[in-house]
Amino acid sequence: MPANPTLIAIYDMDKTVTRRATYNGFLIHMAWHKSPWRLLLVPVLPFGLLLYLTKYWDRKRLKQFSQELLIGGKVPRDKFARHLERHADLVLGKNVYAEVRHRIAEEKAAGYVHVIATASYRLYVDAIAARLGFDHVIATELATNDSGHVLARIDGHNCYDTAKLERVQAWMLTEGLLRNQCHIRAYSDHISDEPLLSFADEPFATNPHAPLERLALARGWPILDWRDGDFET
């Protein structure tokens, strides 16, 4: 470790910080409060999932389809704003591991900068991250048009797999952070974050699904499991 490194802790969000994935909950929350009639379209969602499972669509296309179906293809930003704080309160109230709060507090006391890096939309992640004390958010961005409407179209890449690592590296460049002058912790539950975990000095397989658990055991990475209490192997 370099002398006086910049300490950075990077957390995935869904099923790492939160117990359950947040995307569908966000869509349902917005549909219920903005256009309740759209909940009648929920039975159409499996059609998009089928196209994804058959590899006809990628994750990006599936997310755009779901958003357009339950929220709309073009929505004024203020129609989101009035509901995002309430959604964040719901997530923090019922869907965040208590151990996350404790770990963040300990890391802050040690001088860590906290980053949430997630494939979820920045549109709703910002409010959640702020409540948990994160300093920076790296997330999937949504396109907007000239009139300020939020579109059901991802701007750039879905922040997932290698694209997430590329976004983290771009953020570090923007912040003037040199890799060899930083000490990085990374937390994730999913094998798709192998690029980010391998990039870190301290990778933590956190609440891992089976493929990541096997990889962590093979590579000697610590395993944190907060689903049934907090322990480390």
PASEBA-1860 file (N, C-alpha, C; in nm, 3 decimals):
! residues 233
1> MPANPTLI> 0.084/-0.120/0.000/0.000/0.000/0.000/0.088/0.125/0.000 ~ 0.058/0.224/-0.087/0.139/0.346/-0.088/0.121/0.424/0.042 ~ 0.217/0.511/0.071/0.205/0.597/0.188/0.088/0.693/0.169 ~ 0.004/0.704/0.270/-0.111/0.793/0.268/-0.197/0.777/0.141 ~ -0.244/0.656/0.113/-0.327/0.638/-0.007/-0.464/0.701/0.011 ~ -0.530/0.728/-0.101/-0.672/0.765/-0.098/-0.751/0.637/-0.079 ~ -0.831/0.632/0.026/-0.907/0.512/0.060/-1.046/0.522/-0.005 ~ -1.082/0.422/-0.083/-1.209/0.422/-0.156/-1.280/0.290/-0.131
9> AIYDMDKT> -1.408/0.299/-0.098/-1.493/0.181/-0.082/-1.604/0.189/-0.185 ~ -1.611/0.090/-0.274/-1.708/0.089/-0.383/-1.807/-0.024/-0.358 ~ -1.934/0.012/-0.354/-2.040/-0.086/-0.327/-2.133/-0.099/-0.447 ~ -2.159/-0.222/-0.489/-2.275/-0.249/-0.572/-2.399/-0.220/-0.486 ~ -2.516/-0.206/-0.548/-2.633/-0.176/-0.468/-2.726/-0.296/-0.451 ~ -2.788/-0.343/-0.560/-2.893/-0.445/-0.547/-2.837/-0.576/-0.496 ~ -2.891/-0.623/-0.385/-2.856/-0.749/-0.320/-2.717/-0.747/-0.257 ~ -2.653/-0.632/-0.260/-2.529/-0.611/-0.186/-2.559/-0.518/-0.069
17> VTRRATYN> -2.605/-0.398/-0.101/-2.653/-0.304/0.000/-2.798/-0.334/0.037 ~ -2.879/-0.365/-0.064/-3.020/-0.394/-0.041/-3.044/-0.545/-0.038 ~ -3.147/-0.585/0.032/-3.182/-0.727/0.041/-3.239/-0.779/-0.091 ~ -3.313/-0.694/-0.158/-3.379/-0.733/-0.284/-3.344/-0.633/-0.392 ~ -3.356/-0.676/-0.516/-3.334/-0.584/-0.629/-3.435/-0.470/-0.621 ~ -3.396/-0.354/-0.668/-3.479/-0.234/-0.652/-3.551/-0.190/-0.779 ~ -3.510/-0.241/-0.895/-3.561/-0.185/-1.020/-3.711/-0.206/-1.037 ~ -3.757/-0.329/-1.021/-3.900/-0.354/-1.038/-3.982/-0.280/-0.934
25> GFLIHMAW> -3.929/-0.272/-0.812/-4.000/-0.197/-0.708/-4.013/-0.050/-0.744 ~ -3.908/0.005/-0.803/-3.913/0.144/-0.849/-4.020/0.162/-0.956 ~ -4.024/0.070/-1.053/-4.124/0.079/-1.160/-4.265/0.073/-1.103 ~ -4.289/-0.022/-1.013/-4.423/-0.037/-0.955/-4.460/0.087/-0.873 ~ -4.362/0.137/-0.797/-4.387/0.258/-0.717/-4.427/0.375/-0.806 ~ -4.354/0.395/-0.914/-4.384/0.506/-1.003/-4.518/0.486/-1.074 ~ -4.546/0.364/-1.117/-4.673/0.337/-1.184/-4.789/0.364/-1.089 ~ -4.776/0.319/-0.967/-4.885/0.334/-0.869/-4.915/0.481/-0.841
33> HKSPWRLL> -4.810/0.561/-0.829/-4.830/0.701/-0.790/-4.850/0.793/-0.910 ~ -4.799/0.754/-1.026/-4.811/0.841/-1.143/-4.928/0.802/-1.233 ~ -4.936/0.675/-1.269/-5.039/0.629/-1.363/-5.084/0.489/-1.320 ~ -5.172/0.478/-1.221/-5.209/0.346/-1.169/-5.263/0.251/-1.276 ~ -5.320/0.304/-1.381/-5.374/0.217/-1.486/-5.264/0.133/-1.551 ~ -5.140/0.180/-1.543/-5.030/0.105/-1.604/-5.002/-0.028/-1.533 ~ -5.049/-0.041/-1.410/-5.031/-0.168/-1.341/-5.106/-0.281/-1.411 ~ -5.204/-0.247/-1.492/-5.274/-0.349/-1.570/-5.182/-0.410/-1.676
41> LVPVLPFG> -5.071/-0.342/-1.705/-4.976/-0.391/-1.805/-4.870/-0.484/-1.747 ~ -4.870/-0.503/-1.616/-4.771/-0.590/-1.553/-4.766/-0.730/-1.615 ~ -4.879/-0.791/-1.651/-4.872/-0.924/-1.713/-4.795/-0.928/-1.845 ~ -4.767/-0.811/-1.905/-4.691/-0.808/-2.030/-4.541/-0.819/-2.003 ~ -4.497/-0.791/-1.881/-4.354/-0.790/-1.850/-4.284/-0.923/-1.881 ~ -4.346/-1.038/-1.853/-4.277/-1.164/-1.885/-4.241/-1.180/-2.033 ~ -4.315/-1.111/-2.121/-4.281/-1.117/-2.263/-4.140/-1.062/-2.286 ~ -4.111/-0.949/-2.222/-3.977/-0.892/-2.233/-3.871/-0.981/-2.170
49> LLLYLTKY> -3.906/-1.042/-2.056/-3.812/-1.131/-1.989/-3.780/-1.252/-2.078 ~ -3.882/-1.302/-2.148/-3.860/-1.415/-2.240/-3.763/-1.376/-2.351 ~ -3.779/-1.256/-2.406/-3.689/-1.211/-2.511/-3.546/-1.196/-2.459 ~ -3.534/-1.158/-2.332/-3.402/-1.147/-2.271/-3.340/-1.285/-2.248 ~ -3.419/-1.378/-2.196/-3.368/-1.511/-2.166/-3.329/-1.587/-2.292 ~ -3.396/-1.555/-2.403/-3.360/-1.619/-2.531/-3.249/-1.543/-2.603 ~ -3.196/-1.437/-2.534/-3.084/-1.357/-2.585/-3.120/-1.274/-2.708 ~ -3.251/-1.258/-2.733/-3.293/-1.169/-2.841/-3.275/-1.023/-2.798
57> WDRKRLKQ> -3.297/-0.997/-2.668/-3.272/-0.866/-2.609/-3.158/-0.877/-2.510 ~ -3.084/-0.766/-2.491/-2.987/-0.760/-2.382/-3.052/-0.693/-2.262 ~ -2.978/-0.680/-2.153/-3.033/-0.620/-2.030/-3.080/-0.476/-2.054 ~ -3.004/-0.405/-2.134/-3.039/-0.266/-2.162/-3.176/-0.256/-2.227 ~ -3.200/-0.338/-2.328/-3.329/-0.334/-2.398/-3.442/-0.378/-2.306 ~ -3.419/-0.477/-2.222/-3.522/-0.522/-2.128/-3.560/-0.411/-2.031 ~ -3.460/-0.340/-1.979/-3.490/-0.232/-1.884/-3.568/-0.120/-1.951 ~ -3.531/-0.086/-2.074/-3.602/0.020/-2.145/-3.747/-0.020/-2.172
65> FSQELLIG> -3.769/-0.145/-2.210/-3.903/-0.195/-2.234/-3.988/-0.186/-2.108 ~ -3.934/-0.231/-1.996/-4.008/-0.230/-1.870/-4.042/-0.088/-1.827 ~ -3.945/0.002/-1.845/-3.969/0.142/-1.808/-4.078/0.205/-1.893 ~ -4.072/0.183/-2.023/-4.173/0.241/-2.111/-4.310/0.187/-2.079 ~ -4.318/0.059/-2.046/-4.446/-0.005/-2.018/-4.510/0.052/-1.891 ~ -4.432/0.062/-1.782/-4.489/0.097/-1.652/-4.480/0.244/-1.615 ~ -4.392/0.319/-1.681/-4.380/0.461/-1.649/-4.413/0.548/-1.769 ~ -4.372/0.506/-1.887/-4.397/0.585/-2.007/-4.268/0.616/-2.080
73> GKVPRDKF> -4.280/0.641/-2.209/-4.162/0.664/-2.291/-4.103/0.801/-2.276 ~ -4.181/0.899/-2.227/-4.135/1.038/-2.214/-4.210/1.101/-2.099 ~ -4.138/1.131/-1.990/-4.202/1.178/-1.868/-4.133/1.305/-1.820 ~ -4.208/1.411/-1.788/-4.146/1.532/-1.732/-4.070/1.498/-1.604 ~ -3.950/1.554/-1.590/-3.868/1.521/-1.474/-3.939/1.552/-1.343 ~ -4.020/1.657/-1.338/-4.087/1.690/-1.213/-4.190/1.584/-1.172 ~ -4.237/1.504/-1.267/-4.328/1.396/-1.234/-4.255/1.284/-1.159 ~ -4.124/1.274/-1.182/-4.044/1.179/-1.105/-4.010/1.237/-0.968
81> ARHLERHA> -3.967/1.361/-0.970/-3.910/1.422/-0.850/-4.001/1.409/-0.728 ~ -4.130/1.424/-0.749/-4.221/1.424/-0.635/-4.234/1.286/-0.569 ~ -4.188/1.180/-0.638/-4.203/1.044/-0.585/-4.070/0.978/-0.545 ~ -3.958/1.032/-0.588/-3.830/0.966/-0.564/-3.789/0.966/-0.417 ~ -3.818/1.073/-0.346/-3.783/1.078/-0.204/-3.863/0.975/-0.126 ~ -3.989/0.961/-0.157/-4.073/0.862/-0.090/-4.022/0.721/-0.121 ~ -3.984/0.697/-0.245/-3.930/0.566/-0.281/-3.803/0.536/-0.203 ~ -3.714/0.635/-0.191/-3.591/0.615/-0.114/-3.621/0.583/0.032
89> DLVLGKNV> -3.721/0.649/0.089/-3.759/0.621/0.227/-3.805/0.476/0.242 ~ -3.879/0.426/0.144/-3.926/0.288/0.149/-3.809/0.190/0.142 ~ -3.714/0.219/0.054/-3.597/0.131/0.041/-3.517/0.129/0.171 ~ -3.492/0.247/0.227/-3.414/0.254/0.350/-3.488/0.191/0.468 ~ -3.620/0.199/0.464/-3.698/0.147/0.576/-3.705/-0.004/0.580 ~ -3.706/-0.069/0.465/-3.735/-0.212/0.462/-3.635/-0.297/0.385 ~ -3.541/-0.235/0.314/-3.468/-0.312/0.214/-3.317/-0.294/0.219 ~ -3.263/-0.246/0.331/-3.119/-0.225/0.342/-3.065/-0.307/0.459
97> YAEVRHRI> -2.956/-0.377/0.435/-2.894/-0.455/0.542/-2.839/-0.362/0.650 ~ -2.871/-0.392/0.775/-2.821/-0.311/0.886/-2.668/-0.311/0.888 ~ -2.608/-0.424/0.849/-2.462/-0.436/0.851/-2.395/-0.334/0.758 ~ -2.466/-0.297/0.651/-2.410/-0.198/0.558/-2.388/-0.065/0.629 ~ -2.486/-0.022/0.705/-2.474/0.105/0.777/-2.355/0.102/0.872 ~ -2.340/-0.010/0.944/-2.229/-0.021/1.039/-2.094/-0.018/0.967 ~ -2.086/-0.090/0.857/-1.958/-0.097/0.785/-1.921/0.040/0.726 ~ -2.019/0.108/0.668/-1.994/0.241/0.613/-1.946/0.336/0.723
105> AEEKAAGY> -2.010/0.329/0.839/-1.971/0.416/0.950/-1.827/0.388/0.992 ~ -1.790/0.260/0.999/-1.653/0.224/1.037/-1.553/0.273/0.932 ~ -1.590/0.257/0.806/-1.499/0.301/0.699/-1.485/0.452/0.696 ~ -1.595/0.522/0.719/-1.587/0.668/0.721/-1.492/0.714/0.833 ~ -1.501/0.649/0.946/-1.413/0.683/1.057/-1.267/0.658/1.021 ~ -1.244/0.563/0.931/-1.108/0.532/0.887/-1.063/0.618/0.770 ~ -1.154/0.703/0.718/-1.116/0.795/0.612/-1.151/0.753/0.471 ~ -1.237/0.653/0.456/-1.274/0.607/0.322/-1.372/0.703/0.254
113> VHVIATAS> -1.355/0.717/0.122/-1.454/0.781/0.035/-1.547/0.671/-0.014 ~ -1.677/0.696/-0.011/-1.773/0.593/-0.046/-1.839/0.619/-0.181 ~ -1.839/0.513/-0.262/-1.896/0.520/-0.397/-1.996/0.406/-0.412 ~ -2.112/0.436/-0.465/-2.205/0.331/-0.503/-2.198/0.318/-0.654 ~ -2.174/0.198/-0.703/-2.160/0.172/-0.846/-2.260/0.063/-0.882 ~ -2.361/0.098/-0.960/-2.475/0.011/-0.979/-2.533/0.022/-1.119 ~ -2.593/-0.087/-1.164/-2.664/-0.085/-1.291/-2.801/-0.019/-1.279 ~ -2.846/0.006/-1.158/-2.973/0.075/-1.139/-2.963/0.219/-1.188
121> YRLYVDAI> -3.078/0.282/-1.207/-3.081/0.417/-1.262/-3.039/0.522/-1.160 ~ -2.950/0.612/-1.201/-2.915/0.725/-1.115/-3.040/0.802/-1.071 ~ -3.139/0.805/-1.158/-3.263/0.878/-1.131/-3.316/0.851/-0.990 ~ -3.310/0.724/-0.947/-3.359/0.695/-0.813/-3.250/0.654/-0.714 ~ -3.132/0.623/-0.765/-3.023/0.583/-0.675/-2.970/0.701/-0.595 ~ -2.967/0.820/-0.653/-2.911/0.936/-0.585/-2.971/0.955/-0.446 ~ -3.103/0.947/-0.436/-3.170/0.971/-0.308/-3.138/0.861/-0.207 ~ -3.126/0.738/-0.254/-3.091/0.626/-0.166/-2.948/0.641/-0.117
129> AARLGFDH> -2.857/0.670/-0.210/-2.715/0.684/-0.175/-2.693/0.797/-0.075 ~ -2.762/0.908/-0.095/-2.745/1.022/-0.004/-2.785/0.985/0.138 ~ -2.892/0.910/0.152/-2.939/0.870/0.285/-2.841/0.776/0.354 ~ -2.765/0.700/0.277/-2.670/0.604/0.334/-2.531/0.664/0.354 ~ -2.511/0.786/0.309/-2.383/0.853/0.331/-2.280/0.832/0.222 ~ -2.323/0.789/0.103/-2.228/0.774/-0.007/-2.187/0.911/-0.059 ~ -2.062/0.922/-0.100/-2.009/1.048/-0.149/-2.027/1.065/-0.299 ~ -2.029/0.954/-0.373/-2.040/0.959/-0.519/-2.130/0.846/-0.567
137> VIATELAT> -2.196/0.870/-0.678/-2.282/0.769/-0.740/-2.237/0.746/-0.884 ~ -2.214/0.621/-0.918/-2.189/0.579/-1.055/-2.301/0.483/-1.090 ~ -2.383/0.518/-1.189/-2.504/0.441/-1.215/-2.544/0.454/-1.361 ~ -2.641/0.375/-1.400/-2.694/0.383/-1.536/-2.768/0.516/-1.552 ~ -2.739/0.585/-1.661/-2.798/0.715/-1.686/-2.914/0.702/-1.786 ~ -3.016/0.784/-1.768/-3.127/0.790/-1.862/-3.116/0.914/-1.950 ~ -3.153/0.898/-2.075/-3.150/1.011/-2.168/-3.263/1.108/-2.137 ~ -3.242/1.234/-2.171/-3.346/1.336/-2.163/-3.351/1.409/-2.297
145> NDSGHVLA> -3.466/1.470/-2.325/-3.475/1.547/-2.449/-3.460/1.695/-2.420 ~ -3.471/1.778/-2.522/-3.447/1.922/-2.508/-3.548/1.990/-2.415 ~ -3.665/1.930/-2.400/-3.766/1.989/-2.312/-3.757/1.937/-2.170 ~ -3.655/1.857/-2.141/-3.634/1.810/-2.004/-3.710/1.686/-1.966 ~ -3.772/1.620/-2.063/-3.841/1.496/-2.035/-3.740/1.382/-2.019 ~ -3.766/1.295/-1.923/-3.686/1.174/-1.906/-3.740/1.068/-2.002 ~ -3.651/1.011/-2.081/-3.692/0.915/-2.182/-3.668/0.772/-2.135 ~ -3.744/0.680/-2.189/-3.723/0.538/-2.160/-3.611/0.486/-2.249
153> RIDGHNCY> -3.496/0.550/-2.235/-3.380/0.514/-2.316/-3.253/0.537/-2.234 ~ -3.172/0.435/-2.223/-3.048/0.446/-2.148/-2.947/0.527/-2.227 ~ -2.885/0.622/-2.160/-2.784/0.708/-2.221/-2.648/0.641/-2.204 ~ -2.595/0.587/-2.312/-2.469/0.515/-2.304/-2.492/0.369/-2.268 ~ -2.398/0.313/-2.191/-2.406/0.172/-2.157/-2.480/0.150/-2.026 ~ -2.546/0.036/-2.015/-2.594/-0.011/-1.886/-2.471/-0.030/-1.797 ~ -2.473/0.023/-1.676/-2.356/0.022/-1.588/-2.342/-0.117/-1.524 ~ -2.290/-0.211/-1.603/-2.295/-0.353/-1.567/-2.170/-0.421/-1.622
161> DTAKLERV> -2.115/-0.516/-1.545/-2.003/-0.598/-1.590/-1.882/-0.508/-1.621 ~ -1.819/-0.526/-1.737/-1.700/-0.447/-1.769/-1.731/-0.299/-1.783 ~ -1.855/-0.267/-1.823/-1.894/-0.127/-1.836/-1.890/-0.057/-1.700 ~ -1.922/-0.130/-1.593/-1.916/-0.070/-1.459/-1.772/-0.035/-1.423 ~ -1.680/-0.128/-1.448/-1.540/-0.099/-1.420/-1.492/0.020/-1.502 ~ -1.529/0.026/-1.629/-1.489/0.140/-1.713/-1.543/0.271/-1.657 ~ -1.666/0.268/-1.605/-1.722/0.390/-1.546/-1.647/0.428/-1.419 ~ -1.609/0.330/-1.339/-1.532/0.359/-1.218/-1.397/0.421/-1.256
169> QAWMLTEG> -1.331/0.364/-1.355/-1.202/0.418/-1.398/-1.216/0.559/-1.454 ~ -1.325/0.584/-1.528/-1.349/0.719/-1.581/-1.374/0.818/-1.467 ~ -1.448/0.774/-1.365/-1.472/0.859/-1.249/-1.341/0.893/-1.179 ~ -1.255/0.793/-1.163/-1.126/0.818/-1.097/-1.043/0.918/-1.177 ~ -1.046/0.906/-1.308/-0.973/1.000/-1.393/-1.026/1.141/-1.375 ~ -1.159/1.154/-1.372/-1.222/1.285/-1.354/-1.185/1.346/-1.219 ~ -1.175/1.260/-1.117/-1.143/1.307/-0.982/-0.992/1.325/-0.960 ~ -0.913/1.292/-1.062/-0.768/1.305/-1.048/-0.706/1.200/-0.957
177> LLRNQCHI> -0.769/1.082/-0.952/-0.723/0.974/-0.865/-0.640/0.874/-0.945 ~ -0.515/0.858/-0.909/-0.428/0.761/-0.975/-0.442/0.627/-0.906 ~ -0.454/0.520/-0.987/-0.478/0.388/-0.928/-0.370/0.349/-0.829 ~ -0.244/0.378/-0.861/-0.135/0.334/-0.772/-0.123/0.419/-0.646 ~ -0.209/0.521/-0.635/-0.211/0.604/-0.514/-0.339/0.584/-0.434 ~ -0.414/0.480/-0.470/-0.542/0.453/-0.403/-0.540/0.312/-0.344 ~ -0.616/0.295/-0.240/-0.644/0.162/-0.186/-0.795/0.143/-0.196 ~ -0.836/0.041/-0.272/-0.977/0.026/-0.307/-1.035/-0.102/-0.249
185> RAYSDHIS> -1.147/-0.085/-0.182/-1.232/-0.198/-0.144/-1.350/-0.203/-0.240 ~ -1.394/-0.324/-0.274/-1.512/-0.338/-0.360/-1.601/-0.448/-0.304 ~ -1.731/-0.423/-0.307/-1.830/-0.515/-0.253/-1.933/-0.546/-0.360 ~ -1.961/-0.675/-0.382/-2.067/-0.711/-0.476/-2.118/-0.852/-0.445 ~ -2.241/-0.876/-0.486/-2.304/-1.007/-0.468/-2.297/-1.092/-0.594 ~ -2.256/-1.033/-0.709/-2.280/-1.100/-0.837/-2.153/-1.119/-0.918 ~ -2.147/-1.231/-0.988/-2.031/-1.265/-1.070/-2.005/-1.162/-1.180 ~ -2.107/-1.089/-1.221/-2.089/-0.987/-1.325/-1.993/-0.877/-1.280
193> DEPLLSFA> -1.973/-0.864/-1.150/-1.881/-0.763/-1.099/-1.740/-0.817/-1.079 ~ -1.710/-0.931/-1.137/-1.573/-0.985/-1.130/-1.469/-0.884/-1.179 ~ -1.495/-0.808/-1.289/-1.393/-0.710/-1.330/-1.364/-0.605/-1.222 ~ -1.469/-0.557/-1.156/-1.449/-0.457/-1.051/-1.382/-0.518/-0.929 ~ -1.425/-0.637/-0.891/-1.366/-0.702/-0.775/-1.219/-0.733/-0.799 ~ -1.185/-0.775/-0.919/-1.044/-0.804/-0.951/-0.960/-0.676/-0.954 ~ -1.022/-0.564/-0.984/-0.955/-0.434/-0.989/-0.920/-0.384/-0.849 ~ -0.998/-0.429/-0.750/-0.984/-0.378/-0.613/-0.866/-0.441/-0.541
201> DEPFATNP> -0.817/-0.370/-0.441/-0.715/-0.426/-0.352/-0.778/-0.523/-0.253 ~ -0.900/-0.491/-0.210/-0.974/-0.578/-0.118/-1.111/-0.607/-0.179 ~ -1.126/-0.720/-0.246/-1.256/-0.756/-0.300/-1.335/-0.837/-0.198 ~ -1.462/-0.800/-0.179/-1.548/-0.873/-0.086/-1.667/-0.929/-0.163 ~ -1.679/-1.061/-0.166/-1.799/-1.124/-0.220/-1.906/-1.112/-0.112 ~ -2.007/-1.031/-0.138/-2.101/-0.990/-0.035/-2.240/-1.044/-0.065 ~ -2.292/-1.127/0.026/-2.420/-1.196/0.002/-2.416/-1.266/-0.134 ~ -2.308/-1.340/-0.164/-2.286/-1.383/-0.302/-2.382/-1.492/-0.348
209> HAPLERLA> -2.420/-1.483/-0.475/-2.488/-1.597/-0.535/-2.383/-1.703/-0.564 ~ -2.428/-1.825/-0.601/-2.338/-1.940/-0.606/-2.217/-1.921/-0.696 ~ -2.232/-1.867/-0.819/-2.113/-1.851/-0.904/-2.006/-1.760/-0.843 ~ -2.049/-1.651/-0.780/-1.949/-1.563/-0.719/-1.889/-1.628/-0.595 ~ -1.968/-1.700/-0.520/-1.913/-1.767/-0.403/-1.804/-1.867/-0.444 ~ -1.829/-1.942/-0.551/-1.728/-2.036/-0.599/-1.601/-1.963/-0.643 ~ -1.618/-1.851/-0.713/-1.502/-1.774/-0.758/-1.425/-1.718/-0.639 ~ -1.498/-1.668/-0.540/-1.433/-1.611/-0.422/-1.352/-1.718/-0.348
217> LARGWPIL> -1.408/-1.835/-0.334/-1.337/-1.943/-0.267/-1.211/-1.982/-0.346 ~ -1.223/-1.983/-0.479/-1.108/-2.019/-0.563/-0.997/-1.916/-0.554 ~ -1.035/-1.790/-0.541/-0.935/-1.681/-0.541/-0.895/-1.636/-0.401 ~ -0.961/-1.690/-0.301/-0.928/-1.651/-0.164/-0.983/-1.517/-0.123 ~ -1.090/-1.474/-0.189/-1.152/-1.347/-0.153/-1.238/-1.365/-0.027 ~ -1.240/-1.266/0.061/-1.330/-1.273/0.177/-1.476/-1.277/0.132 ~ -1.556/-1.352/0.208/-1.700/-1.362/0.183/-1.774/-1.301/0.300 ~ -1.858/-1.203/0.272/-1.945/-1.143/0.373/-2.087/-1.187/0.341
225> DWRDGDFE> -2.155/-1.239/0.440/-2.294/-1.279/0.419/-2.381/-1.215/0.526 ~ -2.460/-1.118/0.483/-2.546/-1.044/0.575/-2.690/-1.094/0.572 ~ -2.715/-1.201/0.496/-2.851/-1.252/0.486/-2.895/-1.322/0.613 ~ -2.801/-1.382/0.685/-2.834/-1.453/0.809/-2.738/-1.411/0.919 ~ -2.713/-1.282/0.928/-2.615/-1.233/1.023/-2.484/-1.208/0.950 ~ -2.395/-1.137/1.013/-2.272/-1.092/0.949/-2.156/-1.183/0.990 ~ -2.098/-1.248/0.891/-1.978/-1.325/0.920/-1.884/-1.319/0.801 ~ -1.759/-1.345/0.826/-1.657/-1.337/0.722/-1.576/-1.465/0.725
233> T> -1.544/-1.518/0.605/-1.459/-1.636/0.596/-1.332/-1.601/0.519
END
